[in-house]
Amino acid sequence: MTDYYIKTKRAFTIIRTYGWLLTVLIAIGGLWQPKLGLLVILIMAGLTVTAFFTGRYWCGNFCPHGSLFDVILMPLSKNRKISKLLKSKVMIGGFFLFFMFNFSKKVFNVAKLWGSMAFLDRLGFVFVTTYLMVLVVGGVLALFVNARTWCQFCPMGSIQKMSYSLGKLLGVTKRTDRKVTIASQAQCHTCGKCARVCPFQLTPYLEFTDKNQFDNVNCIKCSTCVENCPAGILSIATERDALALKESTSLEGYENRQAIQAQITEIIDLNKDTKEYTFTFISPQKVAYRAGQFILLKIEDEPKSYRAYSISTYNDDGSKVSVIVKKVDQGYGTDIIFTRFTVGDMVELEGPMGEELVPDREVEKILFIGNGIGITPFVGLAKDVLLNQPVASQVKLLSGQRFEEDFLYDDYFRQLDDQYEQFEYISVASRVKSDKYHKGHVTDVLKEMDVEGYKVYMCGTKNMIIDSYNILIGKGVRKEDIFYEGEERIKEIA
């Protein structure tokens, strides 16, 4: 079974990337130059002050030990689930009292040397040994449990929470606190990715408030969930900005999202690692959806998790839909679907959702571009446009894969090409010798195409979409005429 928690990049700034050097400098270098330990006083002051305004933001953005855990040790970590005991109030409170008692005792003993030449060295050495202890204990926990295990009961974290509580009490944080914010809960895929990558193993997707913010005192605002959200709808924002975002976010394509009880009535093996699942609706029995939209499939209850899949085929009376699922190596969701879901099973769906790939009915020239499993939505879209969009005089589908066996619905698209004069199917493969396919990549063919006057709809790998987007812009296609799934995530596109 694939592990639930995911190792991913957590350092998005220079400070986060190289902050661990300060830990090594103080903890190791301080053994020879004890005065280096006095830098910890500035660190303690910094985390206490910033916490007054925005909680544990320091932990996720400036902490040298946090940088060490995330950048150096996380790649080597077992990345296991952190024990509830280590997160408990008893553990946090008890360790805080134990730590502060011993630390204060050491500082008190050194204070007797006040005014002597040895005072600063001895005081610095107290901080050096403390920093070294955190490096060793926190490092062992990071390697054998989880990178941020120490942070669950870190005394500095407790100090930040106390400072944060004071800021809340005085009403300061209402204006200054920046929290994980969701543009709209209606757009959330409920996939749990934010929880799977969270350094503290929190569950933002299950805890957003009515202001669309994650109000958990342990959140370190590190932006890891923001960077990994499949829907691209997370950000770090103040309450004021969150409310403004909530008001300005369009829910077009999501206004009919609903819970659906369905039954798996057919499973077709398309190739060795790709299957098509057909769901017949039970309650409600009919669902109105448009070609180009997607649905959510619940894969488990604990933790609550769904996976989003584009609707590949459907019947006209709205009583069933099909989705294509490609097994992903080390994929948590597809592993569950492939091993547990069988014909006859009752499942929970949510949808329909999305509008990025739903064509304007007044469009005359349409270009669909898909590669990999991204060809899925165009199975239904191509037929829908040809049947229900008489103004569409030219419809082209550019499909790219690596091997011949990777092409899904290849015969189906070729039949549409033969049947409809206005439809052209262009298939391109990078690793085949057959004359049946263009040789190369989607972008190779796109560079030679006449795309003037077309509206373009893309779905596929991130790199393909970025490269295709840039080619289209270079050919004079307007930005507003290019559409693609996951628009918010592809930040490289201007």
C-alpha positions as CSV (number, residue, x, y, z in Angstrom):
1,M,0.0,0.0,0.0
2,T,1.3,3.4,-0.9
3,D,2.1,5.7,2.0
4,Y,-0.4,8.4,2.8
5,Y,2.1,11.1,3.6
6,I,4.1,12.6,0.8
7,K,7.6,14.0,0.8
8,T,7.7,17.2,-1.2
9,K,9.5,20.5,-1.5
10,R,9.0,22.8,1.5
11,A,11.6,25.4,1.0
12,F,10.4,28.2,-1.3
13,T,12.7,31.0,-0.3
14,I,16.5,31.5,0.2
15,I,16.0,31.7,3.9
16,R,14.1,28.4,4.0
17,T,16.6,26.7,1.7
18,Y,19.8,27.7,3.5
19,G,18.6,28.6,7.1
20,W,19.9,25.2,8.3
21,L,23.4,26.5,8.0
22,L,22.8,28.8,11.0
23,T,21.8,25.7,13.1
24,V,25.1,24.0,12.2
25,L,27.0,27.2,12.8
26,I,25.6,27.6,16.3
27,A,25.3,24.0,17.4
28,I,28.7,22.8,16.1
29,G,30.7,26.0,15.6
30,G,29.6,27.2,19.1
31,L,31.5,24.4,20.7
32,W,34.7,26.3,19.7
33,Q,33.2,29.8,19.7
34,P,30.5,29.8,22.5
35,K,29.5,33.4,21.9
36,L,27.8,32.2,18.7
37,G,25.1,30.9,21.0
38,L,24.1,34.4,21.8
39,L,22.5,34.6,18.3
40,V,19.8,32.4,19.7
41,I,18.6,35.3,21.9
42,L,17.8,37.2,18.6
43,I,16.1,34.1,17.3
44,M,13.9,33.8,20.4
45,A,13.1,37.5,20.2
46,G,12.2,37.2,16.5
47,L,9.9,34.2,16.9
48,T,8.1,35.7,19.9
49,V,7.5,39.1,18.2
50,T,6.3,37.6,14.9
51,A,4.0,35.2,16.7
52,F,2.2,38.1,18.3
53,F,1.1,39.2,14.8
54,T,0.8,36.0,12.8
55,G,1.2,32.8,15.0
56,R,3.7,30.1,14.1
57,Y,4.7,31.8,10.9
58,W,8.4,31.8,12.1
59,C,8.4,28.0,12.3
60,G,7.4,27.6,8.6
61,N,9.4,30.4,7.2
62,F,12.5,31.4,9.3
63,C,13.3,28.7,11.8
64,P,16.9,27.4,11.2
65,H,16.0,24.0,12.7
66,G,12.9,23.8,10.6
67,S,15.0,24.4,7.5
68,L,17.3,21.6,8.7
69,F,14.4,19.2,9.1
70,D,12.7,20.1,5.8
71,V,15.7,20.5,3.5
72,I,18.4,18.1,4.8
73,L,16.6,15.4,6.8
74,M,13.2,15.1,5.2
75,P,14.6,13.3,2.1
76,L,16.1,10.7,4.5
77,S,13.1,10.5,6.8
78,K,10.8,7.5,7.3
79,N,8.0,10.0,7.0
80,R,5.7,8.1,9.3
81,K,2.5,9.3,10.9
82,I,3.3,11.3,14.1
83,S,2.0,9.8,17.3
84,K,-1.0,11.5,18.9
85,L,0.9,11.3,22.2
86,L,3.6,13.6,20.8
87,K,0.9,16.1,19.8
88,S,-1.1,15.9,23.0
89,K,-1.4,18.8,25.5
90,V,0.1,16.7,28.2
91,M,3.2,16.1,26.1
92,I,3.5,19.7,24.9
93,G,2.8,21.2,28.4
94,G,4.9,18.7,30.3
95,F,7.9,19.1,28.0
96,F,7.7,22.9,28.0
97,L,7.8,22.9,31.8
98,F,10.7,20.4,31.9
99,F,12.7,22.3,29.3
100,M,12.2,25.7,30.7
101,F,13.0,24.6,34.3
102,N,16.3,23.1,33.1
103,F,17.1,26.0,30.8
104,S,16.3,28.6,33.5
105,K,18.4,26.7,36.0
106,K,21.4,26.8,33.7
107,V,20.9,30.5,32.9
108,F,20.6,31.3,36.7
109,N,23.9,29.5,37.4
110,V,25.6,31.5,34.7
111,A,24.1,34.7,36.0
112,K,26.4,34.4,39.0
113,L,29.3,35.2,36.7
114,W,27.8,38.5,35.6
115,G,30.6,41.1,35.1
116,S,33.3,38.5,34.6
117,M,35.2,37.8,31.4
118,A,33.7,34.4,31.3
119,F,30.0,35.4,31.5
120,L,29.3,35.8,27.7
121,D,31.1,32.6,26.8
122,R,29.3,30.6,29.5
123,L,25.9,32.2,28.6
124,G,26.5,31.5,24.9
125,F,27.5,27.9,25.7
126,V,24.1,27.4,27.4
127,F,22.4,28.3,24.1
128,V,24.9,26.3,22.1
129,T,24.3,23.1,24.1
130,T,20.5,23.6,23.9
131,Y,20.7,24.1,20.1
132,L,22.9,21.0,19.8
133,M,20.4,19.0,21.9
134,V,17.6,20.0,19.5
135,L,19.8,19.1,16.5
136,V,20.5,15.7,17.9
137,V,17.1,14.8,19.4
138,G,15.1,16.5,16.6
139,G,17.4,15.0,14.0
140,V,16.9,11.4,15.3
141,L,13.1,11.9,15.4
142,A,13.2,13.4,11.9
143,L,15.0,10.4,10.5
144,F,13.1,7.6,12.2
145,V,9.6,9.2,12.6
146,N,8.9,12.4,10.6
147,A,10.9,15.4,9.7
148,R,8.8,17.8,11.9
149,T,8.3,15.5,14.9
150,W,10.3,17.7,17.2
151,C,8.2,20.7,16.2
152,Q,5.0,19.1,17.7
153,F,6.3,19.8,21.3
154,C,9.0,22.3,20.7
155,P,9.2,24.8,23.6
156,M,9.7,27.7,21.1
157,G,6.5,26.6,19.4
158,S,4.7,26.8,22.8
159,I,6.1,30.3,23.3
160,Q,4.8,31.4,19.9
161,K,1.4,30.1,20.7
162,M,1.3,32.0,23.9
163,S,2.4,35.2,22.1
164,Y,-0.2,34.5,19.4
165,S,-2.9,34.2,22.0
166,L,-2.0,37.6,23.4
167,G,-2.1,39.1,20.0
168,K,-5.6,37.6,19.5
169,L,-6.8,38.8,22.8
170,L,-5.7,42.4,22.0
171,G,-7.3,42.2,18.5
172,V,-4.0,42.7,16.7
173,T,-4.1,39.4,14.7
174,K,-7.4,40.2,13.0
175,R,-5.5,42.7,10.8
176,T,-2.1,41.0,10.6
177,D,-2.5,37.3,10.7
178,R,-2.0,35.5,7.4
179,K,-3.6,32.1,7.2
180,V,-4.0,29.4,4.6
181,T,-7.0,30.5,2.6
182,I,-9.2,28.8,0.1
183,A,-10.8,30.7,-2.8
184,S,-14.0,28.7,-2.6
185,Q,-14.9,25.6,-0.7
186,A,-17.1,24.6,-3.6
187,Q,-14.1,24.3,-5.8
188,C,-12.2,22.0,-3.3
189,H,-11.5,18.5,-4.7
190,T,-11.5,17.1,-1.2
191,C,-8.4,15.1,-2.2
192,G,-6.6,15.5,1.0
193,K,-3.3,16.5,-0.8
194,C,-2.9,19.5,1.6
195,A,-3.0,17.1,4.6
196,R,-0.7,14.6,2.9
197,V,2.1,17.2,2.4
198,C,1.5,19.2,5.6
199,P,4.7,19.2,7.8
200,F,2.4,18.9,10.9
201,Q,0.0,16.4,9.3
202,L,-2.9,18.8,9.8
203,T,-6.1,18.6,7.7
204,P,-6.8,22.0,6.2
205,Y,-9.4,20.7,3.6
206,L,-11.7,19.5,6.4
207,E,-11.4,22.6,8.7
208,F,-11.9,25.7,6.6
209,T,-14.1,28.3,8.4
210,D,-17.0,30.2,6.9
211,K,-14.4,32.9,6.1
212,N,-12.6,30.3,4.0
213,Q,-9.5,30.2,6.3
214,F,-7.7,27.5,8.1
215,D,-7.8,28.6,11.7
216,N,-5.5,26.0,13.4
217,V,-3.0,27.4,15.9
218,N,-0.5,24.8,14.9
219,C,-0.4,25.8,11.3
220,I,3.1,27.2,10.4
221,K,1.9,28.9,7.2
222,C,4.8,27.4,5.3
223,S,2.9,27.4,1.9
224,T,3.6,23.7,1.3
225,C,-0.2,23.0,0.9
226,V,-0.5,26.1,-1.3
227,E,2.1,24.9,-3.7
228,N,0.7,21.4,-3.9
229,C,-3.0,22.0,-4.2
230,P,-4.2,20.2,-7.4
231,A,-7.0,22.8,-7.8
232,G,-4.7,25.8,-7.3
233,I,-7.2,27.5,-5.0
234,L,-5.1,28.0,-1.8
235,S,-3.1,31.0,-0.7
236,I,-1.7,32.7,2.4
237,A,-3.9,35.7,3.1
238,T,-5.3,38.0,5.9
239,E,-8.9,37.8,6.9
240,R,-9.7,40.9,4.9
241,D,-8.1,39.6,1.7
242,A,-9.8,36.2,2.3
243,L,-13.3,37.8,2.4
244,A,-12.5,39.8,-0.7
245,L,-11.3,36.7,-2.5
246,K,-14.4,34.8,-1.5
247,E,-16.6,37.5,-2.9
248,S,-14.7,37.8,-6.2
249,T,-14.3,34.0,-7.0
250,S,-16.6,32.9,-9.7
251,L,-18.5,29.6,-9.1
252,E,-19.4,29.1,-12.7
253,G,-19.2,25.4,-13.4
254,Y,-19.5,24.5,-9.7
255,E,-23.0,25.8,-8.9
256,N,-24.6,22.4,-9.4
257,R,-22.1,20.4,-7.3
258,Q,-24.0,17.8,-5.3
259,A,-23.6,14.5,-3.5
260,I,-24.4,11.5,-5.7
261,Q,-24.9,7.8,-4.8
262,A,-23.9,5.6,-7.6
263,Q,-23.1,2.0,-8.5
264,I,-20.1,0.7,-10.6
265,T,-21.8,-1.0,-13.5
266,E,-18.9,-1.7,-15.8
267,I,-15.1,-1.7,-15.7
268,I,-13.2,-1.9,-19.0
269,D,-9.5,-2.6,-19.2
270,L,-8.2,-0.1,-21.8
271,N,-4.6,-1.2,-21.5
272,K,-2.3,-2.7,-18.8
273,D,-2.5,0.2,-16.5
274,T,-5.6,2.1,-17.6
275,K,-9.3,1.3,-16.9
276,E,-12.6,2.9,-17.6
277,Y,-15.2,2.9,-14.8
278,T,-18.9,3.5,-15.5
279,F,-21.1,4.8,-12.7
280,T,-24.9,4.5,-12.9
281,F,-26.6,7.1,-10.7
282,I,-28.9,5.8,-7.9
283,S,-29.6,9.0,-5.9
284,P,-30.4,11.2,-7.7
285,Q,-31.1,9.1,-10.7
286,K,-30.4,11.9,-13.2
287,V,-27.6,14.5,-13.0
288,A,-27.3,17.4,-15.4
289,Y,-23.7,17.8,-16.6
290,R,-21.8,19.2,-19.5
291,A,-19.1,17.6,-21.6
292,G,-15.7,18.9,-20.3
293,Q,-16.7,18.8,-16.6
294,F,-15.3,16.4,-14.0
295,I,-16.6,14.5,-11.0
296,L,-15.1,13.5,-7.6
297,L,-14.9,9.8,-6.6
298,K,-14.7,9.0,-2.9
299,I,-11.9,6.5,-2.3
300,E,-12.1,6.2,1.5
301,D,-13.8,7.6,4.6
302,E,-10.9,7.8,7.0
303,P,-9.1,10.0,6.1
304,K,-11.9,11.4,3.9
305,S,-10.5,11.4,0.4
306,Y,-11.9,11.9,-3.1
307,R,-10.2,11.9,-6.5
308,A,-11.1,14.1,-9.5
309,Y,-11.7,12.6,-12.9
310,S,-12.8,14.1,-16.2
311,I,-16.0,12.7,-17.6
312,S,-14.9,10.6,-20.6
313,T,-18.3,9.3,-21.9
314,Y,-21.9,9.7,-20.9
315,N,-25.4,8.9,-22.0
316,D,-27.9,11.5,-23.1
317,D,-30.5,10.9,-20.4
318,G,-28.0,11.9,-17.6
319,S,-28.2,8.5,-15.8
320,K,-24.6,7.5,-16.0
321,V,-21.0,8.6,-16.7
322,S,-17.7,7.0,-17.3
323,V,-14.2,8.1,-16.2
324,I,-10.8,6.8,-17.3
325,V,-8.3,6.1,-14.5
326,K,-4.6,5.5,-15.2
327,K,-2.7,3.7,-12.4
328,V,0.0,6.0,-11.1
329,D,3.2,4.5,-9.8
330,Q,3.1,5.0,-6.0
331,G,-0.3,6.7,-6.5
332,Y,-2.3,6.5,-3.2
333,G,-5.7,7.0,-4.9
334,T,-5.3,4.9,-8.0
335,D,-3.9,2.0,-5.9
336,I,-7.1,2.0,-3.8
337,I,-9.3,2.2,-6.9
338,F,-7.5,-0.5,-8.8
339,T,-7.4,-3.0,-5.9
340,R,-10.7,-2.3,-4.0
341,F,-13.3,-1.2,-6.5
342,T,-15.3,-3.8,-8.4
343,V,-18.4,-4.1,-10.5
344,G,-21.5,-3.8,-8.3
345,D,-19.9,-1.6,-5.6
346,M,-21.8,1.3,-4.3
347,V,-19.8,4.5,-4.4
348,E,-20.1,8.2,-3.5
349,L,-19.6,10.9,-6.1
350,E,-19.7,14.6,-6.1
351,G,-20.2,16.9,-9.0
352,P,-20.5,17.9,-11.7
353,M,-17.7,20.4,-11.5
354,G,-15.5,22.7,-13.6
355,E,-15.9,24.9,-16.6
356,E,-12.3,25.3,-18.0
357,L,-12.9,22.8,-20.8
358,V,-16.5,23.5,-21.5
359,P,-16.5,25.2,-25.0
360,D,-18.5,28.3,-25.8
361,R,-21.5,27.2,-28.0
362,E,-20.8,30.1,-30.4
363,V,-17.3,29.1,-31.2
364,E,-16.7,28.2,-34.8
365,K,-13.1,27.0,-34.8
366,I,-12.0,24.7,-31.9
367,L,-8.6,23.0,-31.2
368,F,-8.4,20.3,-28.5
369,I,-4.9,19.4,-27.3
370,G,-4.3,16.5,-24.9
371,N,-1.5,14.2,-24.0
372,G,-1.2,11.3,-21.6
373,I,-4.3,10.7,-19.6
374,G,-5.3,14.3,-20.4
375,I,-7.0,13.0,-23.6
376,T,-9.8,11.8,-21.4
377,P,-12.2,14.8,-21.4
378,F,-12.0,15.0,-25.2
379,V,-13.6,11.6,-25.6
380,G,-16.9,13.2,-24.7
381,L,-16.1,16.7,-25.8
382,A,-15.4,15.9,-29.4
383,K,-18.7,14.1,-29.9
384,D,-20.6,16.7,-28.0
385,V,-19.3,19.6,-30.1
386,L,-19.9,17.7,-33.4
387,L,-23.5,16.8,-32.4
388,N,-24.6,19.9,-30.5
389,Q,-22.6,22.8,-31.9
390,P,-23.6,23.2,-35.5
391,V,-21.6,26.5,-35.8
392,A,-18.4,24.7,-35.2
393,S,-17.0,24.5,-38.8
394,Q,-13.6,23.3,-37.8
395,V,-12.8,21.0,-34.9
396,K,-9.3,19.6,-34.4
397,L,-8.0,17.2,-31.8
398,L,-4.2,16.9,-31.3
399,S,-3.4,13.9,-29.2
400,G,0.1,13.0,-28.0
401,Q,1.5,9.8,-26.4
402,R,4.8,8.0,-26.1
403,F,3.9,4.5,-27.3
404,E,1.2,3.2,-29.6
405,E,-0.4,1.2,-26.8
406,D,-0.8,4.4,-24.8
407,F,-3.4,5.9,-27.2
408,L,-6.9,5.7,-25.7
409,Y,-10.0,5.6,-27.9
410,D,-7.7,5.9,-30.9
411,D,-10.2,4.0,-33.2
412,Y,-13.1,6.0,-31.8
413,F,-11.4,9.3,-32.8
414,R,-10.5,8.0,-36.2
415,Q,-14.1,7.0,-36.8
416,L,-15.2,10.5,-35.9
417,D,-12.6,11.8,-38.4
418,D,-14.1,9.7,-41.1
419,Q,-17.7,10.4,-40.2
420,Y,-17.5,14.2,-39.8
421,E,-16.0,16.4,-42.4
422,Q,-15.3,19.3,-40.0
423,F,-13.4,17.1,-37.6
424,E,-9.6,16.3,-37.9
425,Y,-7.8,13.9,-35.6
426,I,-4.0,14.3,-35.4
427,S,-2.1,11.7,-33.4
428,V,1.5,12.1,-32.5
429,A,3.8,9.6,-30.7
430,S,7.4,10.1,-29.6
431,R,8.5,6.5,-29.5
432,V,6.9,4.6,-32.4
433,K,8.0,3.7,-35.9
434,S,4.6,3.2,-37.4
435,D,3.5,5.6,-40.2
436,K,0.1,5.6,-38.5
437,Y,1.3,8.4,-36.2
438,H,3.2,11.6,-36.6
439,K,6.6,11.3,-35.0
440,G,7.6,13.6,-32.2
441,H,5.6,15.6,-29.6
442,V,2.4,17.6,-29.5
443,T,4.5,20.8,-29.6
444,D,6.3,19.7,-32.7
445,V,3.0,19.4,-34.6
446,L,1.5,22.5,-33.0
447,K,4.4,24.7,-34.3
448,E,3.4,23.8,-37.9
449,M,-0.4,24.2,-37.5
450,D,-2.5,27.2,-38.6
451,V,-4.3,28.2,-35.4
452,E,-5.6,31.6,-36.5
453,G,-9.1,32.2,-35.1
454,Y,-9.2,29.1,-33.0
455,K,-10.2,28.7,-29.3
456,V,-7.9,26.2,-27.7
457,Y,-8.7,23.7,-24.9
458,M,-5.9,21.8,-23.3
459,C,-5.5,19.0,-20.8
460,G,-2.4,17.0,-20.0
461,T,1.0,17.3,-18.4
462,K,2.1,20.6,-17.0
463,N,5.1,20.9,-19.3
464,M,3.0,20.2,-22.4
465,I,0.5,22.9,-21.4
466,I,3.2,25.5,-20.7
467,D,5.1,24.8,-23.9
468,S,1.9,24.7,-26.0
469,Y,0.6,27.9,-24.4
470,N,3.8,29.7,-25.3
471,I,3.7,28.4,-28.9
472,L,0.1,29.5,-29.2
473,I,0.9,33.0,-27.9
474,G,3.8,33.2,-30.2
475,K,1.4,32.4,-33.1
476,G,-0.9,35.2,-32.2
477,V,-3.6,33.3,-30.3
478,R,-5.1,35.6,-27.6
479,K,-4.7,34.6,-23.9
480,E,-8.5,34.8,-23.5
481,D,-8.9,32.1,-26.2
482,I,-6.7,29.5,-24.4
483,F,-8.3,27.3,-21.8
484,Y,-6.8,24.5,-19.7
485,E,-7.5,22.5,-16.6
486,G,-5.7,23.5,-13.4
487,E,-5.2,27.1,-14.6
488,E,-4.2,28.4,-11.2
489,R,-1.5,25.8,-10.7
490,I,0.5,26.6,-13.9
491,K,2.2,29.7,-12.5
492,E,4.9,29.8,-15.1
493,I,2.3,30.9,-17.6
494,A,2.1,34.7,-17.6
